[in-house]
Amino acid sequence: MDLHKHIESWTSKELASFLKRQKLQVLHLEANDFSILNNKRITGSSFFHISKDDLRRSGLELGPIIEIYSLKEKIVSGIL
């Protein structure tokens, strides 16, 4: 199963756990960033439909927005 299909089935907690421990791309996220992702209930499936504007409206700062969105795009395009 490819990474994209695998992630789609995850809960928001599983997605946050992946982002915390993943080694595919270094993410400079802080505890508050993971709290925002959990509180907004961003699941694996919704992760692939999220835009930069969605992330901005969630309360994340610019740096984490760019890093999360970049990781998403790499997974979607099959680079990772």
Residue, then its C-alpha position, 0 to 999 in steps of 0.5 A: m500500500d502506498l503512503h497516500k492510501h495508508i494515510e487516508s485512513w488515519t484519525s487526527k491523532e494518528l496523523a499528528s503522531f505521523l507528523k511528529r515522528q516521520k523522517l521523510q521531511v524535517l518539520h519544525l513543528e511545536a506542541n501547539d501546532f500539533s494541538i491545533l491539528n488535533n483540535k481542528r480534527i484534521t484526519g488523514s483523508s482531510f489532510f490531502h484536501i487541505s489548502k494553505d488558506d485552510l491551514r492559515r485559518s486553523g491558527l497555524e503560523l506561516g512556517p508550519i503552514i509551509e512545511i505541512y503543505s510541502l509535505k502533503e504535496k510531496i506525498v500526493s505527487g509520489i515524491l515520498 
